[in-house]
Amino acid sequence: MDTDKIYQREMARRKSLWELTRYKPGDRLASGVLDVLDAIDVQESDNALPGKAISIDEVASSIPEESLPSGVRIVREAGIPQPWLERFRCASVGSTRLAEGPYATDWEKFLRKWKAEMLHLEEHRSVRAKRG
């Protein structure tokens, strides 16, 4: 799957995750957002990238931080595998960065927020599943 398609999918996911934060698990107004996220998950599985999918914990431990001579810590985008790179880019729209790469603190924040968003999404899905 080409990078542009991954970016478009991940931007749609990002917008839906941002919208989902408006609702508490069980809020029926979230059902449309959950439907969109479910469709994105299906699309992702149908267009899976070659090789084993890498989890959030695996990607977090595999991307080294680099300290520049100025003391600023960055991560190199070239080391971030897809679809994580596009997820990070979509979540970081508008963030400042250096020419050498994004700030390590932004990468760390993205990883923390992703885990929290996935927990929130799972809580929504769990309540929906209990309702049948």
N, CA, C and O atoms as a GROMACS GRO file, in nm:
protein
  528
    1MET      N    1   0.085  -0.118   0.000
    1MET     CA    2   0.000   0.000   0.000
    1MET      C    3   0.090   0.124   0.000
    1MET      O    4   0.187   0.131   0.075
    2ASP      N    5   0.056   0.219  -0.084
    2ASP     CA    6   0.144   0.336  -0.093
    2ASP      C    7   0.121   0.432   0.024
    2ASP      O    8   0.017   0.430   0.090
    3THR      N    9   0.221   0.513   0.047
    3THR     CA   10   0.223   0.604   0.162
    3THR      C   11   0.105   0.700   0.162
    3THR      O   12   0.050   0.731   0.267
    4ASP      N   13   0.066   0.748   0.044
    4ASP     CA   14  -0.045   0.842   0.037
    4ASP      C   15  -0.176   0.778   0.085
    4ASP      O   16  -0.254   0.842   0.154
    5LYS      N   17  -0.199   0.653   0.049
    5LYS     CA   18  -0.321   0.583   0.095
    5LYS      C   19  -0.316   0.558   0.245
    5LYS      O   20  -0.417   0.570   0.314
    6ILE      N   21  -0.199   0.524   0.295
    6ILE     CA   22  -0.185   0.504   0.440
    6ILE      C   23  -0.211   0.636   0.511
    6ILE      O   24  -0.282   0.640   0.612
    7TYR      N   25  -0.155   0.745   0.458
    7TYR     CA   26  -0.176   0.877   0.518
    7TYR      C   27  -0.325   0.912   0.520
    7TYR      O   28  -0.376   0.959   0.622
    8GLN      N   29  -0.394   0.892   0.411
    8GLN     CA   30  -0.537   0.925   0.403
    8GLN      C   31  -0.616   0.843   0.505
    8GLN      O   32  -0.703   0.896   0.574
    9ARG      N   33  -0.586   0.713   0.514
    9ARG     CA   34  -0.654   0.627   0.612
    9ARG      C   35  -0.626   0.674   0.754
    9ARG      O   36  -0.717   0.683   0.836
   10GLU      N   37  -0.499   0.703   0.783
   10GLU     CA   38  -0.463   0.743   0.918
   10GLU      C   39  -0.516   0.882   0.953
   10GLU      O   40  -0.544   0.908   1.070
   11MET      N   41  -0.530   0.970   0.855
   11MET     CA   42  -0.590   1.100   0.882
   11MET      C   43  -0.739   1.083   0.914
   11MET      O   44  -0.792   1.151   1.002
   12ALA      N   45  -0.806   0.993   0.843
   12ALA     CA   46  -0.946   0.965   0.874
   12ALA      C   47  -0.959   0.906   1.014
   12ALA      O   48  -1.051   0.940   1.089
   13ARG      N   49  -0.867   0.816   1.050
   13ARG     CA   50  -0.869   0.758   1.185
   13ARG      C   51  -0.845   0.867   1.288
   13ARG      O   52  -0.915   0.873   1.390
   14ARG      N   53  -0.748   0.953   1.263
   14ARG     CA   54  -0.713   1.060   1.357
   14ARG      C   55  -0.832   1.150   1.382
   14ARG      O   56  -0.864   1.182   1.496
   15LYS      N   57  -0.898   1.193   1.274
   15LYS     CA   58  -1.014   1.282   1.289
   15LYS      C   59  -1.124   1.212   1.369
   15LYS      O   60  -1.190   1.275   1.452
   16SER      N   61  -1.144   1.084   1.345
   16SER     CA   62  -1.246   1.010   1.419
   16SER      C   63  -1.208   0.994   1.566
   16SER      O   64  -1.294   1.005   1.653
   17LEU      N   65  -1.082   0.967   1.593
   17LEU     CA   66  -1.039   0.956   1.732
   17LEU      C   67  -1.054   1.088   1.806
   17LEU      O   68  -1.094   1.091   1.922
   18TRP      N   69  -1.022   1.199   1.738
   18TRP     CA   70  -1.044   1.329   1.800
   18TRP      C   71  -1.191   1.351   1.829
   18TRP      O   72  -1.227   1.400   1.936
   19GLU      N   73  -1.277   1.314   1.735
   19GLU     CA   74  -1.420   1.330   1.756
   19GLU      C   75  -1.471   1.242   1.870
   19GLU      O   76  -1.557   1.282   1.947
   20LEU      N   77  -1.417   1.120   1.879
   20LEU     CA   78  -1.461   1.027   1.982
   20LEU      C   79  -1.435   1.080   2.123
   20LEU      O   80  -1.505   1.042   2.216
   21THR      N   81  -1.336   1.166   2.139
   21THR     CA   82  -1.306   1.221   2.272
   21THR      C   83  -1.422   1.304   2.327
   21THR      O   84  -1.428   1.330   2.447
   22ARG      N   85  -1.513   1.343   2.240
   22ARG     CA   86  -1.629   1.422   2.284
   22ARG      C   87  -1.732   1.338   2.359
   22ARG      O   88  -1.820   1.393   2.425
   23TYR      N   89  -1.721   1.206   2.348
   23TYR     CA   90  -1.824   1.118   2.401
   23TYR      C   91  -1.770   1.024   2.509
   23TYR      O   92  -1.656   0.978   2.503
   24LYS      N   93  -1.854   0.998   2.607
   24LYS     CA   94  -1.822   0.899   2.708
   24LYS      C   95  -1.862   0.762   2.653
   24LYS      O   96  -1.956   0.753   2.574
   25PRO      N   97  -1.793   0.656   2.696
   25PRO     CA   98  -1.833   0.522   2.652
   25PRO      C   99  -1.980   0.497   2.684
   25PRO      O  100  -2.027   0.523   2.795
   26GLY      N  101  -2.050   0.447   2.586
   26GLY     CA  102  -2.193   0.421   2.602
   26GLY      C  103  -2.281   0.529   2.542
   26GLY      O  104  -2.401   0.508   2.525
   27ASP      N  105  -2.225   0.644   2.511
   27ASP     CA  106  -2.304   0.752   2.451
   27ASP      C  107  -2.344   0.708   2.311
   27ASP      O  108  -2.260   0.681   2.226
   28ARG      N  109  -2.473   0.703   2.287
   28ARG     CA  110  -2.524   0.657   2.157
   28ARG      C  111  -2.485   0.750   2.043
   28ARG      O  112  -2.485   0.709   1.927
   29LEU      N  113  -2.452   0.875   2.074
   29LEU     CA  114  -2.410   0.969   1.970
   29LEU      C  115  -2.274   0.931   1.911
   29LEU      O  116  -2.235   0.982   1.806
   30ALA      N  117  -2.202   0.843   1.979
   30ALA     CA  118  -2.070   0.800   1.930
   30ALA      C  119  -2.080   0.687   1.828
   30ALA      O  120  -1.979   0.649   1.769
   31SER      N  121  -2.198   0.634   1.805
   31SER     CA  122  -2.210   0.516   1.719
   31SER      C  123  -2.161   0.540   1.576
   31SER      O  124  -2.099   0.452   1.517
   32GLY      N  125  -2.187   0.656   1.521
   32GLY     CA  126  -2.139   0.686   1.386
   32GLY      C  127  -1.987   0.691   1.379
   32GLY      O  128  -1.927   0.643   1.283
   33VAL      N  129  -1.925   0.747   1.482
   33VAL     CA  130  -1.779   0.754   1.487
   33VAL      C  131  -1.722   0.613   1.501
   33VAL      O  132  -1.622   0.580   1.436
   34LEU      N  133  -1.785   0.531   1.584
   34LEU     CA  134  -1.739   0.393   1.600
   34LEU      C  135  -1.751   0.316   1.469
   34LEU      O  136  -1.665   0.234   1.436
   35ASP      N  137  -1.858   0.342   1.394
   35ASP     CA  138  -1.874   0.276   1.263
   35ASP      C  139  -1.760   0.314   1.169
   35ASP      O  140  -1.708   0.229   1.097
   36VAL      N  141  -1.723   0.440   1.169
   36VAL     CA  142  -1.612   0.486   1.084
   36VAL      C  143  -1.482   0.418   1.127
   36VAL      O  144  -1.407   0.369   1.042
   37LEU      N  145  -1.456   0.413   1.256
   37LEU     CA  146  -1.334   0.349   1.305
   37LEU      C  147  -1.333   0.199   1.276
   37LEU      O  148  -1.228   0.143   1.246
   38ASP      N  149  -1.449   0.135   1.286
   38ASP     CA  150  -1.458  -0.007   1.249
   38ASP      C  151  -1.425  -0.027   1.102
   38ASP      O  152  -1.353  -0.121   1.067
   39ALA      N  153  -1.477   0.059   1.016
   39ALA     CA  154  -1.451   0.049   0.873
   39ALA      C  155  -1.303   0.072   0.843
   39ALA      O  156  -1.246   0.007   0.755
   40ILE      N  157  -1.241   0.162   0.915
   40ILE     CA  158  -1.097   0.187   0.897
   40ILE      C  159  -1.018   0.064   0.937
   40ILE      O  160  -0.921   0.028   0.870
   41ASP      N  161  -1.057  -0.001   1.046
   41ASP     CA  162  -0.988  -0.124   1.089
   41ASP      C  163  -1.000  -0.233   0.983
   41ASP      O  164  -0.904  -0.305   0.958
   42VAL      N  165  -1.118  -0.246   0.922
   42VAL     CA  166  -1.138  -0.345   0.816
   42VAL      C  167  -1.050  -0.311   0.697
   42VAL      O  168  -0.984  -0.398   0.640
   43GLN      N  169  -1.050  -0.184   0.659
   43GLN     CA  170  -0.967  -0.140   0.547
   43GLN      C  171  -0.820  -0.169   0.575
   43GLN      O  172  -0.747  -0.215   0.487
   44GLU      N  173  -0.778  -0.144   0.697
   44GLU     CA  174  -0.639  -0.168   0.733
   44GLU      C  175  -0.605  -0.317   0.724
   44GLU      O  176  -0.500  -0.353   0.671
   45SER      N  177  -0.693  -0.402   0.772
   45SER     CA  178  -0.665  -0.546   0.766
   45SER      C  179  -0.670  -0.597   0.622
   45SER      O  180  -0.594  -0.688   0.586
   46ASP      N  181  -0.757  -0.540   0.539
   46ASP     CA  182  -0.765  -0.580   0.398
   46ASP      C  183  -0.641  -0.537   0.320
   46ASP      O  184  -0.604  -0.601   0.222
   47ASN      N  185  -0.579  -0.428   0.363
   47ASN     CA  186  -0.462  -0.374   0.293
   47ASN      C  187  -0.337  -0.380   0.380
   47ASN      O  188  -0.252  -0.291   0.376
   48ALA      N  189  -0.328  -0.487   0.458
   48ALA     CA  190  -0.216  -0.499   0.552
   48ALA      C  191  -0.082  -0.491   0.480
   48ALA      O  192  -0.065  -0.541   0.369
   49LEU      N  193   0.011  -0.426   0.546
   49LEU     CA  194   0.146  -0.416   0.494
   49LEU      C  195   0.215  -0.551   0.505
   49LEU      O  196   0.180  -0.630   0.593
   50PRO      N  197   0.311  -0.579   0.418
   50PRO     CA  198   0.382  -0.707   0.427
   50PRO      C  199   0.453  -0.721   0.561
   50PRO      O  200   0.499  -0.623   0.620
   51GLY      N  201   0.462  -0.844   0.607
   51GLY     CA  202   0.531  -0.870   0.733
   51GLY      C  203   0.436  -0.863   0.851
   51GLY      O  204   0.317  -0.835   0.838
   52LYS      N  205   0.493  -0.890   0.967
   52LYS     CA  206   0.417  -0.892   1.092
   52LYS      C  207   0.384  -0.750   1.135
   52LYS      O  208   0.469  -0.661   1.130
   53ALA      N  209   0.261  -0.730   1.178
   53ALA     CA  210   0.221  -0.599   1.231
   53ALA      C  211   0.296  -0.575   1.361
   53ALA      O  212   0.310  -0.665   1.444
   54ILE      N  213   0.343  -0.455   1.379
   54ILE     CA  214   0.420  -0.420   1.497
   54ILE      C  215   0.330  -0.345   1.596
   54ILE      O  216   0.258  -0.252   1.557
   55SER      N  217   0.334  -0.385   1.721
   55SER     CA  218   0.249  -0.324   1.823
   55SER      C  219   0.306  -0.191   1.869
   55SER      O  220   0.420  -0.155   1.838
   56ILE      N  221   0.225  -0.118   1.943
   56ILE     CA  222   0.268   0.011   1.998
   56ILE      C  223   0.390  -0.007   2.090
   56ILE      O  224   0.482   0.075   2.087
   57ASP      N  225   0.390  -0.112   2.170
   57ASP     CA  226   0.503  -0.134   2.260
   57ASP      C  227   0.629  -0.170   2.183
   57ASP      O  228   0.739  -0.127   2.219
   58GLU      N  229   0.614  -0.249   2.077
   58GLU     CA  230   0.730  -0.285   1.994
   58GLU      C  231   0.786  -0.162   1.923
   58GLU      O  232   0.908  -0.144   1.918
   59VAL      N  233   0.698  -0.080   1.868
   59VAL     CA  234   0.748   0.038   1.798
   59VAL      C  235   0.810   0.137   1.897
   59VAL      O  236   0.910   0.201   1.866
   60ALA      N  237   0.752   0.148   2.015
   60ALA     CA  238   0.807   0.240   2.117
   60ALA      C  239   0.949   0.198   2.157
   60ALA      O  240   1.035   0.284   2.176
   61SER      N  241   0.972   0.070   2.171
   61SER     CA  242   1.104   0.024   2.215
   61SER      C  243   1.205   0.015   2.100
   61SER      O  244   1.325   0.002   2.125
   62SER      N  245   1.158   0.021   1.977
   62SER     CA  246   1.249   0.004   1.864
   62SER      C  247   1.298   0.134   1.802
   62SER      O  248   1.388   0.132   1.718
   63ILE      N  249   1.240   0.247   1.841
   63ILE     CA  250   1.278   0.374   1.781
   63ILE      C  251   1.371   0.448   1.877
   63ILE      O  252   1.328   0.497   1.981
   64PRO      N  253   1.499   0.456   1.840
   64PRO     CA  254   1.594   0.522   1.930
   64PRO      C  255   1.582   0.674   1.924
   64PRO      O  256   1.553   0.732   1.820
   65GLU      N  257   1.606   0.734   2.036
   65GLU     CA  258   1.618   0.879   2.041
   65GLU      C  259   1.763   0.916   2.012
   65GLU      O  260   1.855   0.839   2.038
   66GLU      N  261   1.780   1.033   1.958
   66GLU     CA  262   1.913   1.080   1.926
   66GLU      C  263   1.930   1.219   1.985
   66GLU      O  264   1.845   1.306   1.966
   67SER      N  265   2.039   1.240   2.056
   67SER     CA  266   2.068   1.373   2.110
   67SER      C  267   2.156   1.448   2.012
   67SER      O  268   2.262   1.400   1.972
   68LEU      N  269   2.111   1.565   1.976
   68LEU     CA  270   2.190   1.651   1.888
   68LEU      C  271   2.294   1.725   1.972
   68LEU      O  272   2.282   1.730   2.094
   69PRO      N  273   2.396   1.782   1.908
   69PRO     CA  274   2.499   1.855   1.984
   69PRO      C  275   2.440   1.966   2.073
   69PRO      O  276   2.499   2.001   2.175
   70SER      N  277   2.324   2.019   2.034
   70SER     CA  278   2.259   2.123   2.114
   70SER      C  279   2.194   2.067   2.240
   70SER      O  280   2.152   2.143   2.328
   71GLY      N  281   2.185   1.934   2.249
   71GLY     CA  282   2.118   1.871   2.362
   71GLY      C  283   1.973   1.837   2.335
   71GLY      O  284   1.909   1.770   2.417
   72VAL      N  285   1.920   1.880   2.223
   72VAL     CA  286   1.782   1.850   2.185
   72VAL      C  287   1.774   1.704   2.143
   72VAL      O  288   1.859   1.654   2.070
   73ARG      N  289   1.671   1.637   2.192
   73ARG     CA  290   1.650   1.496   2.156
   73ARG      C  291   1.549   1.488   2.042
   73ARG      O  292   1.445   1.554   2.045
   74ILE      N  293   1.580   1.406   1.940
   74ILE     CA  294   1.492   1.386   1.827
   74ILE      C  295   1.477   1.236   1.801
   74ILE      O  296   1.547   1.154   1.858
   75VAL      N  297   1.383   1.203   1.713
   75VAL     CA  298   1.375   1.069   1.656
   75VAL      C  299   1.386   1.087   1.504
   75VAL      O  300   1.347   1.190   1.449
   76ARG      N  301   1.439   0.987   1.441
   76ARG     CA  302   1.453   0.990   1.295
   76ARG      C  303   1.332   0.923   1.233
   76ARG      O  304   1.304   0.806   1.260
   77GLU      N  305   1.262   0.997   1.149
   77GLU     CA  306   1.142   0.941   1.085
   77GLU      C  307   1.174   0.818   1.002
   77GLU      O  308   1.090   0.728   0.990
   78ALA      N  309   1.292   0.813   0.946
   78ALA     CA  310   1.330   0.698   0.863
   78ALA      C  311   1.326   0.566   0.941
   78ALA      O  312   1.312   0.460   0.882
   79GLY      N  313   1.338   0.573   1.072
   79GLY     CA  314   1.335   0.453   1.154
   79GLY      C  315   1.196   0.410   1.199
   79GLY      O  316   1.181   0.302   1.257
   80ILE      N  317   1.097   0.492   1.175
   80ILE     CA  318   0.961   0.462   1.220
   80ILE      C  319   0.889   0.385   1.109
   80ILE      O  320   0.872   0.438   0.999
   81PRO      N  321   0.847   0.261   1.137
   81PRO     CA  322   0.781   0.181   1.033
   81PRO      C  323   0.638   0.228   1.008
   81PRO      O  324   0.574   0.290   1.093
   82GLN      N  325   0.589   0.197   0.889
   82GLN     CA  326   0.448   0.222   0.858
   82GLN      C  327   0.364   0.116   0.927
   82GLN      O  328   0.413   0.005   0.944
   83PRO      N  329   0.245   0.142   0.968
   83PRO     CA  330   0.170   0.266   0.954
   83PRO      C  331   0.197   0.367   1.066
   83PRO      O  332   0.135   0.473   1.070
   84TRP      N  333   0.290   0.334   1.156
   84TRP     CA  334   0.317   0.421   1.271
   84TRP      C  335   0.368   0.558   1.230
   84TRP      O  336   0.335   0.658   1.295
   85LEU      N  337   0.447   0.563   1.124
   85LEU     CA  338   0.498   0.693   1.080
   85LEU      C  339   0.383   0.784   1.038
   85LEU      O  340   0.380   0.901   1.076
   86GLU      N  341   0.290   0.731   0.961
   86GLU     CA  342   0.176   0.814   0.918
   86GLU      C  343   0.085   0.848   1.035
   86GLU      O  344   0.030   0.958   1.039
   87ARG      N  345   0.068   0.757   1.129
   87ARG     CA  346  -0.012   0.787   1.249
   87ARG      C  347   0.051   0.903   1.326
   87ARG      O  348  -0.019   0.994   1.370
   88PHE      N  349   0.182   0.898   1.341
   88PHE     CA  350   0.253   1.005   1.411
   88PHE      C  351   0.242   1.136   1.335
   88PHE      O  352   0.216   1.240   1.395
   89ARG      N  353   0.261   1.131   1.205
   89ARG     CA  354   0.250   1.254   1.125
   89ARG      C  355   0.112   1.315   1.135
   89ARG      O  356   0.098   1.436   1.150
   90CYS      N  357   0.009   1.232   1.127
   90CYS     CA  358  -0.128   1.283   1.134
   90CYS      C  359  -0.158   1.344   1.271
   90CYS      O  360  -0.227   1.445   1.281
   91ALA      N  361  -0.107   1.282   1.375
   91ALA     CA  362  -0.130   1.333   1.510
   91ALA      C  363  -0.046   1.458   1.537
   91ALA      O  364  -0.076   1.534   1.629
   92SER      N  365   0.057   1.480   1.457
   92SER     CA  366   0.151   1.589   1.482
   92SER      C  367   0.134   1.707   1.388
   92SER      O  368   0.219   1.796   1.384
   93VAL      N  369   0.028   1.709   1.312
   93VAL     CA  370   0.006   1.819   1.217
   93VAL      C  371   0.013   1.951   1.294
   93VAL      O  372  -0.056   1.969   1.394
   94GLY      N  373   0.096   2.041   1.246
   94GLY     CA  374   0.109   2.172   1.310
   94GLY      C  375   0.217   2.179   1.416
   94GLY      O  376   0.248   2.288   1.464
   95SER      N  377   0.275   2.066   1.454
   95SER     CA  378   0.382   2.068   1.554
   95SER      C  379   0.511   2.120   1.495
   95SER      O  380   0.541   2.098   1.378
   96THR      N  381   0.587   2.188   1.577
   96THR     CA  382   0.719   2.230   1.532
   96THR      C  383   0.812   2.111   1.536
   96THR      O  384   0.788   2.013   1.608
   97ARG      N  385   0.918   2.119   1.459
   97ARG     CA  386   1.017   2.012   1.452
   97ARG      C  387   1.146   2.070   1.398
   97ARG      O  388   1.148   2.183   1.349
   98LEU      N  389   1.250   1.995   1.405
   98LEU     CA  390   1.378   2.034   1.348
   98LEU      C  391   1.393   1.971   1.210
   98LEU      O  392   1.323   1.874   1.178
   99ALA      N  393   1.482   2.023   1.131
   99ALA     CA  394   1.508   1.964   0.999
   99ALA      C  395   1.557   1.820   1.013
   99ALA      O  396   1.530   1.737   0.927
  100GLU      N  397   1.629   1.792   1.121
  100GLU     CA  398   1.684   1.658   1.142
  100GLU      C  399   1.578   1.556   1.179
  100GLU      O  400   1.596   1.436   1.158
  101GLY      N  401   1.467   1.602   1.235
  101GLY     CA  402   1.361   1.510   1.275
  101GLY      C  403   1.273   1.571   1.382
  101GLY      O  404   1.304   1.677   1.435
  102PRO      N  405   1.163   1.503   1.412
  102PRO     CA  406   1.073   1.552   1.516
  102PRO      C  407   1.134   1.539   1.655
  102PRO      O  408   1.221   1.456   1.680
  103TYR      N  409   1.088   1.624   1.743
  103TYR     CA  410   1.132   1.618   1.882
  103TYR      C  411   1.094   1.484   1.944
  103TYR      O  412   0.984   1.434   1.922
  104ALA      N  413   1.184   1.428   2.021
  104ALA     CA  414   1.157   1.302   2.090
  104ALA      C  415   1.039   1.317   2.186
  104ALA      O  416   0.962   1.223   2.205
  105THR      N  417   1.026   1.434   2.246
  105THR     CA  418   0.913   1.455   2.339
  105THR      C  419   0.779   1.446   2.265
  105THR      O  420   0.680   1.400   2.323
  106ASP      N  421   0.775   1.490   2.139
  106ASP     CA  422   0.650   1.478   2.061
  106ASP      C  423   0.622   1.331   2.030
  106ASP      O  424   0.506   1.289   2.035
  107TRP      N  425   0.724   1.255   1.998
  107TRP     CA  426   0.709   1.111   1.973
  107TRP      C  427   0.657   1.042   2.099
  107TRP      O  428   0.564   0.961   2.093
  108GLU      N  429   0.717   1.074   2.213
  108GLU     CA  430   0.676   1.014   2.340
  108GLU      C  431   0.531   1.050   2.373
  108GLU      O  432   0.454   0.966   2.418
  109LYS      N  433   0.495   1.175   2.350
  109LYS     CA  434   0.357   1.220   2.375
  109LYS      C  435   0.261   1.145   2.283
  109LYS      O  436   0.155   1.101   2.328
  110PHE      N  437   0.296   1.130   2.156
  110PHE     CA  438   0.212   1.056   2.064
  110PHE      C  439   0.189   0.913   2.114
  110PHE      O  440   0.075   0.866   2.113
  111LEU      N  441   0.294   0.845   2.157
  111LEU     CA  442   0.280   0.707   2.205
  111LEU      C  443   0.187   0.699   2.326
  111LEU      O  444   0.102   0.610   2.333
  112ARG      N  445   0.203   0.791   2.421
  112ARG     CA  446   0.115   0.793   2.539
  112ARG      C  447  -0.030   0.818   2.499
  112ARG      O  448  -0.121   0.748   2.544
  113LYS      N  449  -0.050   0.918   2.413
  113LYS     CA  450  -0.186   0.952   2.370
  113LYS      C  451  -0.249   0.838   2.291
  113LYS      O  452  -0.368   0.810   2.307
  114TRP      N  453  -0.172   0.773   2.206
  114TRP     CA  454  -0.225   0.662   2.127
  114TRP      C  455  -0.279   0.552   2.219
  114TRP      O  456  -0.389   0.501   2.198
  115LYS      N  457  -0.201   0.518   2.320
  115LYS     CA  458  -0.246   0.415   2.416
  115LYS      C  459  -0.375   0.459   2.484
  115LYS      O  460  -0.467   0.378   2.500
  116ALA      N  461  -0.382   0.584   2.525
  116ALA     CA  462  -0.503   0.635   2.592
  116ALA      C  463  -0.622   0.634   2.495
  116ALA      O  464  -0.733   0.598   2.534
  117GLU      N  465  -0.598   0.673   2.371
  117GLU     CA  466  -0.707   0.674   2.272
  117GLU      C  467  -0.757   0.533   2.243
  117GLU      O  468  -0.877   0.512   2.227
  118MET      N  469  -0.665   0.438   2.235
  118MET     CA  470  -0.706   0.299   2.208
  118MET      C  471  -0.782   0.242   2.327
  118MET      O  472  -0.875   0.162   2.308
  119LEU      N  473  -0.746   0.280   2.446
  119LEU     CA  474  -0.820   0.237   2.565
  119LEU      C  475  -0.960   0.296   2.562
  119LEU      O  476  -1.058   0.225   2.590
  120HIS      N  477  -0.971   0.424   2.530
  120HIS     CA  478  -1.101   0.490   2.522
  120HIS      C  479  -1.187   0.424   2.413
  120HIS      O  480  -1.306   0.400   2.434
  121LEU      N  481  -1.128   0.396   2.298
  121LEU     CA  482  -1.200   0.329   2.190
  121LEU      C  483  -1.247   0.191   2.233
  121LEU      O  484  -1.361   0.153   2.206
  122GLU      N  485  -1.161   0.116   2.299
  122GLU     CA  486  -1.199  -0.017   2.345
  122GLU      C  487  -1.312  -0.011   2.447
  122GLU      O  488  -1.399  -0.098   2.448
  123GLU      N  489  -1.313   0.090   2.532
  123GLU     CA  490  -1.423   0.106   2.628
  123GLU      C  491  -1.554   0.130   2.554
  123GLU      O  492  -1.657   0.074   2.591
  124HIS      N  493  -1.551   0.212   2.450
  124HIS     CA  494  -1.670   0.234   2.368
  124HIS      C  495  -1.717   0.104   2.304
  124HIS      O  496  -1.835   0.071   2.308
  125ARG      N  497  -1.624   0.032   2.246
  125ARG     CA  498  -1.659  -0.094   2.177
  125ARG      C  499  -1.711  -0.197   2.276
  125ARG      O  500  -1.802  -0.274   2.243
  126SER      N  501  -1.656  -0.200   2.394
  126SER     CA  502  -1.700  -0.296   2.496
  126SER      C  503  -1.844  -0.268   2.538
  126SER      O  504  -1.925  -0.361   2.548
  127VAL      N  505  -1.877  -0.143   2.562
  127VAL     CA  506  -2.014  -0.107   2.599
  127VAL      C  507  -2.109  -0.141   2.484
  127VAL      O  508  -2.218  -0.194   2.507
  128ARG      N  509  -2.068  -0.110   2.362
  128ARG     CA  510  -2.151  -0.141   2.245
  128ARG      C  511  -2.175  -0.292   2.232
  128ARG      O  512  -2.286  -0.335   2.201
  129ALA      N  513  -2.072  -0.372   2.256
  129ALA     CA  514  -2.084  -0.518   2.245
  129ALA      C  515  -2.178  -0.573   2.352
  129ALA      O  516  -2.253  -0.667   2.326
  130LYS      N  517  -2.175  -0.515   2.472
  130LYS     CA  518  -2.263  -0.561   2.580
  130LYS      C  519  -2.408  -0.532   2.550
  130LYS      O  520  -2.498  -0.606   2.590
  131ARG      N  521  -2.430  -0.421   2.476
  131ARG     CA  522  -2.568  -0.387   2.438
  131ARG      C  523  -2.622  -0.478   2.330
  131ARG      O  524  -2.743  -0.498   2.316
  132GLY      N  525  -2.527  -0.533   2.254
  132GLY     CA  526  -2.568  -0.625   2.145
  132GLY      C  527  -2.603  -0.554   2.026
  132GLY      O  528  -2.640  -0.615   1.926
   0.00000   0.00000   0.00000
